[in-house]
C-alpha cells in the first residue's frame, strides 16, 4: 500500500531494521488527526540527503515495514525537459548550492542566492591573473605553462552557457 504524508521533524540516523548498517529515519504525519509514524528513508543509489520538515514523502507499507521511497520538497519545477538539478537547501527550504545539468550538455555549478556560478568566478580569476603586476611590472610566465592553463580553462568556460 502506498501513502503520502508530511515530514514533521528533523531526520535522524539509527541502526537499520535488519541490523546491518545505519539508516535515516523520518517522522511522517499521514492525516490531520495526529497519525505520526516513524519511517525509514530509502533514497535511490548514490543519494544521501536529509529531507527538510514540511516535505511530502511517498511511503510504502512492505509487510508492516514503512519505507519512504520518494520526497517532494515543494519547490517549483524550473528546468527544461531533459535537464536535471541537484541542490542543497537550508531549513527554510531555500535553494543554496546547485548543480544543473543542461539539455545542451553543459553544467552550471553555483550558489543561487548570490547569483554566482563557477564560470563567472573562474573567469574573474583568469582576468586577474592575466592582468597581474608586481611592483608596477607585468608578471612574467617564463615557461608559458600558466598562460597555456589559463587558455585551456578559458576555452572550457567559453563553451559553457
PLY file of the C-alpha trace (Angstrom):
ply
format ascii 1.0
element vertex 161
property float x
property float y
property float z
element edge 160
property int vertex1
property int vertex2
end_header
0.00 0.00 0.00
1.28 3.49 -0.84
0.64 6.56 1.32
1.66 10.23 1.15
2.50 12.12 4.32
4.29 15.23 5.53
7.67 15.12 7.29
7.14 16.68 10.72
10.60 16.52 12.31
14.29 16.53 11.55
15.63 13.22 10.18
17.96 11.15 12.33
20.34 8.24 11.84
19.82 4.88 13.52
20.51 1.19 13.13
18.79 -0.28 10.05
15.88 -2.65 10.76
17.87 -5.64 9.51
20.66 -4.74 11.96
23.19 -4.13 9.18
24.39 -0.57 8.75
22.94 2.83 9.52
19.71 4.17 8.03
17.99 7.58 8.00
14.61 7.80 9.75
11.79 10.33 9.41
8.68 11.28 11.40
5.83 11.38 8.88
2.25 12.53 9.53
-0.34 10.77 7.39
-3.55 12.55 8.36
-4.74 15.62 10.20
-5.60 13.68 13.36
-2.00 13.20 14.54
-1.21 9.88 12.84
2.58 10.34 13.00
4.80 7.34 12.34
8.50 6.58 12.16
9.55 5.69 8.64
12.89 4.52 7.27
14.01 6.69 4.32
15.41 4.64 1.45
16.70 7.04 -1.25
17.96 5.95 -4.65
21.52 4.73 -5.14
24.14 7.45 -4.73
21.77 9.87 -2.95
22.50 10.81 0.66
20.05 13.56 1.51
18.30 14.62 4.69
14.82 15.88 3.73
13.54 19.00 5.50
10.37 19.42 7.54
7.25 20.09 5.52
8.39 18.00 2.54
5.99 15.33 1.30
7.05 11.68 1.47
5.78 8.77 -0.58
5.74 5.83 1.83
5.28 2.17 1.01
3.99 -0.37 3.53
6.02 -3.51 2.89
4.98 -6.33 5.24
4.18 -3.83 8.04
7.50 -2.08 7.48
7.14 1.59 6.41
9.70 2.84 3.87
9.82 6.34 2.35
10.98 5.97 -1.25
10.49 9.48 -2.64
10.46 13.01 -1.22
8.89 16.14 -2.73
10.16 19.38 -1.19
7.53 21.68 -2.70
10.00 23.50 -5.00
8.52 24.64 -8.30
9.85 22.86 -11.37
12.28 25.19 -13.16
14.24 23.05 -15.60
13.50 22.14 -19.19
12.72 18.64 -20.37
15.87 16.50 -20.24
17.60 18.68 -17.63
18.42 17.71 -14.05
19.17 19.80 -10.97
20.72 18.68 -7.71
20.72 21.23 -4.88
21.00 21.72 -1.15
18.51 23.63 0.99
18.52 25.39 4.31
15.87 24.61 6.96
13.56 27.24 5.43
13.59 25.41 2.09
15.70 28.00 0.20
17.90 26.50 -2.53
21.59 27.09 -1.86
24.37 25.23 -3.71
23.19 23.91 -7.06
24.37 21.76 -9.94
22.23 21.99 -13.07
22.85 19.56 -15.94
21.53 21.38 -19.01
19.96 19.78 -22.08
22.82 21.31 -24.11
25.36 19.05 -22.40
26.70 21.89 -20.24
26.64 22.09 -16.46
26.02 25.05 -14.16
27.57 24.93 -10.70
26.97 27.72 -8.26
25.10 29.42 -5.48
21.62 30.60 -6.47
21.08 33.19 -3.68
24.30 35.03 -4.53
23.82 34.63 -8.28
27.43 33.49 -8.61
28.45 30.43 -10.53
31.77 28.71 -11.01
32.18 30.03 -14.56
31.95 33.68 -13.51
34.30 33.24 -10.56
36.91 31.44 -12.66
36.68 33.99 -15.49
37.33 36.76 -12.95
40.33 34.79 -11.65
41.74 34.39 -15.18
41.40 38.12 -15.85
43.02 38.90 -12.52
45.99 36.63 -13.16
46.43 37.83 -16.74
46.42 41.46 -15.59
48.57 40.90 -12.50
51.54 43.14 -11.84
54.32 43.13 -9.27
55.91 46.43 -8.38
54.23 48.07 -11.37
55.64 45.50 -13.83
53.57 42.77 -15.53
54.10 39.29 -14.06
56.10 37.04 -16.37
55.31 33.36 -17.08
58.75 32.18 -18.26
57.67 28.59 -19.01
54.33 29.52 -20.59
52.54 26.86 -18.51
50.34 29.36 -16.68
49.30 31.05 -19.92
48.52 27.66 -21.52
46.49 26.55 -18.50
44.55 29.82 -18.48
43.84 29.47 -22.21
42.58 25.91 -21.67
40.40 26.99 -18.76
39.03 29.96 -20.69
38.10 27.72 -23.64
36.19 25.35 -21.36
34.39 28.25 -19.72
33.54 29.82 -23.09
31.77 26.57 -24.06
29.51 26.83 -21.00
26.26 28.81 -21.35
0 1
1 2
2 3
3 4
4 5
5 6
6 7
7 8
8 9
9 10
10 11
11 12
12 13
13 14
14 15
15 16
16 17
17 18
18 19
19 20
20 21
21 22
22 23
23 24
24 25
25 26
26 27
27 28
28 29
29 30
30 31
31 32
32 33
33 34
34 35
35 36
36 37
37 38
38 39
39 40
40 41
41 42
42 43
43 44
44 45
45 46
46 47
47 48
48 49
49 50
50 51
51 52
52 53
53 54
54 55
55 56
56 57
57 58
58 59
59 60
60 61
61 62
62 63
63 64
64 65
65 66
66 67
67 68
68 69
69 70
70 71
71 72
72 73
73 74
74 75
75 76
76 77
77 78
78 79
79 80
80 81
81 82
82 83
83 84
84 85
85 86
86 87
87 88
88 89
89 90
90 91
91 92
92 93
93 94
94 95
95 96
96 97
97 98
98 99
99 100
100 101
101 102
102 103
103 104
104 105
105 106
106 107
107 108
108 109
109 110
110 111
111 112
112 113
113 114
114 115
115 116
116 117
117 118
118 119
119 120
120 121
121 122
122 123
123 124
124 125
125 126
126 127
127 128
128 129
129 130
130 131
131 132
132 133
133 134
134 135
135 136
136 137
137 138
138 139
139 140
140 141
141 142
142 143
143 144
144 145
145 146
146 147
147 148
148 149
149 150
150 151
151 152
152 153
153 154
154 155
155 156
156 157
157 158
158 159
159 160
